[in-house]
Amino acid sequence: MRHITPRLLAAAGLTAAVLAIAACSPAGTGGAGSGSDAAADAPGVGGTAIGFIMVGPKDDYGYNQAVYEASQVLADEYPDLEILTAENVPEDDTAATTMEQMIDRGAKIIFATSYGHLDAAQQVAEDHPDVVVVQQGNTMAEEDILPNDGTYFGTVYEPMYLAGIAAGAATESGKLGYVYAFPIPQTIANINAFQRGAESVHPGVETITVATSSWCDPAAQRDAASSLLSQGVDVLTQHQDCTKTVIDAAEAAGAYTVGYHADASELAPEGWLTGAVWEWAPLYTSIVDTILAGDFTGSEFNANYRVGYKTGTNPFVLAEFGPSVTADTIASIDEAEAWLATDEGSPFAGPVLAQDGTEVVAAGVVPDYAEIDAMDYFVQGVVGNLAQ
């Protein structure tokens, strides 16, 4: 049994304050009735709501905004189901409390959308076998996957490799800056792929990293951006949930910027190159359709579900290009994207060297998605130590 500490009344009060019910649109074709042919006891069937918990605010020009906007698309898709959303849900027992409140309001499908929500998601799934809880971004050990839970994500590093090409083509100093939160495999793979993409068009380019130890701390982000710009960086990117601070800093300094999570090009009309952004709604809809049909257990979503360019369904895509990106650079990116969709294509197709020169992927080897999901090293060309 996984341990969750007692749910305090104070935490309940906090989550009640951030829990909001969005009115469902009368348009659409889906709904609770979609599971009418399913076994009555199939997990996720028969509820009156779908819940989403988010670790930050819905208007952060980043991760949580992308989640929120996609959740609202489901209001049109499933007019018989209410869409419950909770912002600013910490990665602690509060997450479990919030999901319990959603279940009390009729939710039998819950999306836990932050990396650190996994423990709470697993606990709630264990406590409520009739509720499907799917967690965004983390992975579970195979033996821990229950009939009513799973994880899902896109191959975030693939579009970041393409964005790296745009950054490598744009930089004049040969120095790129990367503000990141925590040294989890996702951020490490993103940084490494960005560097690999940049050096494919700009040999000798460096990616200098600074960690903030927070998904959203504008003061820490401002300091990190300032530090990088003072080192001669002329392209800034990031792996942060809220992205406005770093983008504003780059634009004010006359530097280029690569966005992340959500399209924030309006913040940087001069310096925007492109961004790697989420289009969650199609994947959310596929998951919900599977659940409402009574088919979740044993499905591809009742697992650690990953999709990328090789499947053609990656929910993480490249944003529109800014005015300074040349036709030649766009052609290079298009060619690289087509290559990534082949069996031989990968940002980490060998040989790959770690920072210390150790070969970590041999020539001719293409690591699979599971191997990249466990990445715990910086590649050559990345400057900085992994944060502790």
C-alpha positions in Angstrom: 0.0 0.0 0.0 1.4 3.4 -1.0 1.5 5.9 1.9 -0.3 9.2 1.7 -0.2 11.3 4.9 -3.5 12.4 6.5 -5.4 14.9 4.5 -5.6 18.0 6.6 -8.5 20.4 6.6 -6.2 23.2 5.6 -5.2 21.4 2.5 -8.9 20.7 1.7 -9.6 24.4 2.1 -6.8 25.3 -0.3 -7.9 22.9 -3.0 -11.5 24.0 -2.6 -10.3 27.5 -3.4 -8.6 26.5 -6.6 -11.2 24.0 -7.8 -13.4 25.4 -10.6 -16.1 23.9 -12.7 -16.3 25.0 -16.3 -19.7 25.0 -17.9 -20.0 22.5 -20.7 -20.8 23.6 -24.2 -24.1 22.3 -25.6 -22.3 21.4 -28.8 -20.5 18.1 -29.4 -21.3 14.4 -29.8 -19.6 12.7 -26.8 -20.7 12.2 -23.3 -21.4 9.8 -20.5 -23.7 7.9 -22.7 -20.8 6.8 -24.9 -20.1 4.0 -22.5 -23.6 2.5 -22.7 -22.4 -0.7 -24.3 -19.5 -1.1 -21.8 -19.6 -3.3 -18.7 -21.2 -1.4 -15.9 -18.2 -2.0 -13.7 -15.5 -0.9 -16.2 -13.3 1.8 -14.6 -14.1 5.3 -15.6 -17.6 4.6 -16.9 -20.8 6.2 -15.5 -19.3 9.4 -14.1 -20.7 12.9 -14.5 -17.4 14.8 -14.8 -13.8 14.8 -15.9 -11.2 16.3 -13.7 -7.8 18.0 -14.4 -5.3 19.0 -11.7 -2.6 21.4 -12.7 0.5 22.4 -10.8 0.4 26.1 -11.8 -1.9 28.8 -13.1 -3.9 28.4 -16.3 -2.6 31.7 -17.7 1.1 31.1 -17.4 2.1 31.2 -21.1 3.3 27.6 -20.5 2.5 24.1 -19.5 -0.6 24.7 -17.4 -2.1 27.0 -20.0 -1.7 24.3 -22.6 -3.4 21.8 -20.3 -6.2 24.1 -19.4 -7.0 25.1 -23.0 -7.1 21.5 -24.1 -9.4 20.6 -21.2 -11.9 23.2 -22.4 -12.0 21.6 -25.8 -13.4 18.5 -24.0 -16.3 20.6 -22.8 -17.5 20.7 -26.5 -16.6 17.0 -27.1 -18.5 15.7 -24.1 -21.5 18.0 -23.3 -22.9 15.5 -20.8 -19.8 15.7 -18.6 -18.6 18.7 -16.5 -15.0 19.7 -16.8 -13.4 20.2 -13.4 -10.1 22.1 -13.3 -7.9 22.8 -10.3 -4.9 25.2 -10.6 -1.8 25.6 -8.4 -2.1 22.0 -7.0 1.2 21.2 -5.3 3.1 17.9 -5.9 2.2 16.6 -2.4 -0.8 15.3 -0.5 -2.8 18.2 -1.7 -3.0 16.6 -5.1 -4.7 13.5 -3.6 -7.1 15.7 -1.7 -8.0 17.6 -4.8 -8.7 14.5 -6.8 -10.8 13.1 -4.0 -12.9 16.3 -4.1 -13.3 15.8 -7.9 -14.5 12.2 -7.3 -17.0 13.6 -4.8 -18.3 15.9 -7.6 -18.9 13.0 -10.0 -15.5 12.6 -11.7 -14.6 9.0 -12.8 -11.9 10.2 -15.1 -9.0 12.3 -13.7 -6.0 13.7 -15.5 -3.1 14.4 -13.1 -0.9 16.6 -15.2 2.3 17.3 -13.4 5.4 15.1 -13.1 5.3 15.1 -9.3 1.6 14.2 -9.1 2.4 10.5 -9.8 2.4 9.3 -6.2 -1.0 10.9 -5.4 -2.4 9.6 -8.7 -1.4 6.1 -7.9 -2.8 6.3 -4.4 -6.2 7.7 -5.7 -6.3 5.0 -8.3 -5.7 2.3 -5.7 -8.4 3.7 -3.4 -11.0 4.1 -6.2 -10.8 1.1 -8.6 -13.9 2.5 -10.4 -12.1 5.7 -11.3 -9.5 6.0 -14.1 -6.5 8.2 -13.1 -4.0 9.0 -15.9 -0.8 10.8 -15.0 1.0 13.1 -17.5 4.8 12.9 -17.9 6.1 10.4 -15.4 6.5 6.6 -15.7 5.4 3.7 -13.5 7.1 0.4 -12.9 5.2 -2.2 -14.9 4.3 -4.1 -11.7 2.7 -1.0 -10.2 0.3 -0.3 -13.0 -3.3 -1.0 -11.9 -6.3 -1.8 -14.2 -7.4 1.8 -13.8 -4.3 3.9 -14.2 -1.5 4.7 -16.6 0.9 7.4 -17.7 1.1 9.3 -21.0 3.4 11.8 -22.7 4.9 12.9 -26.0 8.5 12.7 -27.0 9.3 16.2 -25.9 12.9 16.2 -27.1 12.1 15.7 -30.8 10.6 19.2 -31.4 13.4 20.6 -29.1 16.0 19.1 -31.5 14.2 20.9 -34.3 14.1 24.1 -32.3 17.8 23.7 -31.7 18.4 23.8 -35.4 16.7 27.2 -35.5 18.7 28.4 -32.5 22.0 27.1 -34.0 21.3 28.9 -37.2 20.5 32.1 -35.5 23.2 32.5 -32.9 26.2 34.7 -33.7 28.0 34.2 -30.4 27.8 30.4 -30.5 26.3 30.5 -27.0 22.8 29.3 -26.3 21.2 29.6 -22.8 18.9 27.0 -21.2 16.9 27.8 -18.0 15.5 24.6 -16.5 13.7 23.5 -13.4 14.9 20.0 -12.2 17.3 17.4 -13.6 14.6 14.8 -14.4 15.0 12.8 -17.6 12.5 15.0 -19.6 14.5 18.2 -19.0 17.8 16.4 -19.5 16.7 14.9 -22.8 15.3 18.3 -23.9 18.6 20.1 -23.2 20.6 17.4 -24.9 18.4 17.3 -27.9 18.5 21.1 -28.2 22.3 21.1 -28.2 22.4 18.2 -30.7 20.1 20.0 -33.1 22.1 23.3 -32.8 25.4 21.7 -33.4 24.1 19.9 -36.5 24.0 23.3 -38.2 26.6 25.2 -36.1 29.6 23.0 -35.1 31.2 24.2 -31.8 28.0 25.8 -30.4 27.5 25.5 -26.7 24.3 25.3 -24.5 24.9 26.9 -21.1 22.5 25.7 -18.4 21.1 27.2 -15.2 18.7 25.4 -12.9 16.0 27.2 -10.9 14.9 24.3 -8.7 11.3 25.3 -9.4 8.7 24.8 -12.1 7.6 28.5 -11.8 9.6 31.0 -9.9 9.8 34.3 -11.8 12.5 35.8 -9.6 14.7 32.8 -10.0 14.0 32.7 -13.8 14.9 36.4 -14.0 18.2 35.8 -12.3 19.0 32.8 -14.4 18.2 34.7 -17.7 20.3 37.6 -16.5 23.3 35.3 -15.7 23.1 33.7 -19.1 22.8 36.9 -21.0 25.8 38.3 -19.2 27.8 35.3 -20.5 27.2 36.3 -24.1 24.2 34.1 -24.8 22.2 35.4 -27.7 19.4 32.7 -27.8 17.5 31.8 -24.7 15.2 28.8 -24.1 13.8 27.0 -21.1 12.0 24.1 -19.5 9.8 25.9 -17.0 6.1 25.7 -16.5 5.6 29.5 -16.7 7.6 31.0 -19.6 6.8 34.7 -19.7 9.7 35.9 -17.5 12.5 34.3 -19.6 10.9 35.3 -22.9 10.5 38.9 -21.7 14.2 39.0 -20.6 15.4 37.8 -23.9 13.3 40.3 -25.8 14.4 43.2 -23.7 18.0 42.3 -24.2 17.6 41.9 -28.0 18.3 38.2 -27.8 16.4 35.5 -29.7 14.1 33.1 -27.8 12.7 29.6 -28.3 9.4 29.1 -26.5 8.2 26.0 -24.6 4.9 24.4 -23.7 2.6 27.1 -25.2 2.9 29.6 -28.1 4.1 32.9 -26.6 5.2 34.5 -29.8 3.2 37.6 -28.9 5.6 38.3 -26.1 8.6 38.4 -28.4 7.6 40.0 -31.8 11.3 40.6 -32.7 13.2 37.7 -31.1 10.8 34.7 -31.4 12.4 31.9 -33.4 9.9 29.1 -32.8 8.8 27.0 -29.8 8.0 23.4 -28.8 4.4 23.4 -27.7 1.6 21.1 -26.6 -1.5 20.2 -28.6 -3.1 17.9 -26.0 -6.8 17.9 -27.1 -6.6 15.0 -29.6 -4.8 12.7 -27.2 -7.1 13.7 -24.3 -10.0 12.8 -26.5 -8.6 9.5 -27.5 -8.0 8.6 -23.8 -11.5 9.6 -22.8 -13.2 7.8 -25.7 -11.4 4.6 -24.8 -12.5 5.0 -21.1 -16.1 5.7 -22.0 -16.2 2.7 -24.3 -15.3 0.5 -21.3 -12.0 -0.4 -22.9 -9.4 1.3 -20.7 -8.1 -1.8 -18.9 -5.6 -3.5 -21.2 -5.5 -0.7 -23.6 -2.4 1.2 -24.8 -3.3 3.9 -22.2 -3.3 1.4 -19.3 0.5 1.5 -19.5 3.3 4.0 -19.9 2.0 5.4 -23.2 4.5 7.4 -25.3 4.1 8.9 -28.8 6.5 10.7 -31.1 7.2 11.5 -34.7 7.7 7.8 -35.4 4.0 7.2 -34.7 2.8 10.4 -36.3 0.8 11.4 -33.3 3.2 13.4 -31.1 1.1 15.9 -29.0 4.3 18.0 -28.7 4.8 20.0 -31.9 6.8 22.9 -33.3 5.2 26.3 -33.2 5.2 28.9 -36.0 8.5 30.5 -37.0 9.4 34.0 -36.2 10.3 36.6 -38.8 14.1 36.1 -38.6 14.0 32.4 -39.4 15.2 31.9 -43.0 13.8 29.7 -45.7 17.0 27.7 -45.7 16.7 27.1 -41.9 13.0 26.0 -42.3 14.1 23.6 -45.1 16.7 22.1 -42.8 14.1 21.7 -40.0 11.6 20.1 -42.4 14.3 17.6 -43.5 15.2 16.8 -39.9 11.6 16.3 -38.9 11.1 13.8 -41.8 14.3 12.0 -40.7 13.1 11.7 -37.1 10.1 9.8 -38.3 12.2 7.1 -39.8 13.7 4.1 -38.0 17.2 5.6 -38.2 16.1 9.0 -37.0 16.7 10.3 -33.4 18.3 13.3 -31.8 20.4 10.7 -30.1 21.4 8.5 -33.0 24.9 7.4 -32.2 27.6 8.2 -31.7 26.7 10.3 -28.7 29.4 11.5 -26.2 28.7 12.6 -22.6 30.3 15.8 -21.3 33.4 14.0 -20.2 33.9 12.4 -23.6 32.6 9.0 -22.6 30.6 7.3 -25.4 27.1 6.7 -24.2 25.5 5.7 -27.5 27.6 3.8 -30.0 27.7 4.6 -33.7 24.8 3.1 -35.6 22.7 2.7 -32.5 19.3 4.4 -32.1 18.1 4.4 -28.5 14.4 3.7 -28.0 12.0 5.9 -26.2 12.3 4.0 -22.9 16.1 4.4 -22.9 15.8 8.2 -23.5 13.1 8.4 -20.8 15.9 7.3 -18.4 18.6 9.8 -19.5 20.7 11.0 -16.6 23.7 12.8 -18.3 24.5 15.9 -20.3 26.0 15.4 -23.7 29.1 17.1 -25.0 28.5 20.7 -25.8 26.2 21.3 -22.8 27.9 23.5 -20.2 27.0 23.2 -16.5 26.6 20.4 -13.9 23.3 18.5 -13.3 21.5 20.2 -10.5 21.1 18.2 -7.3 
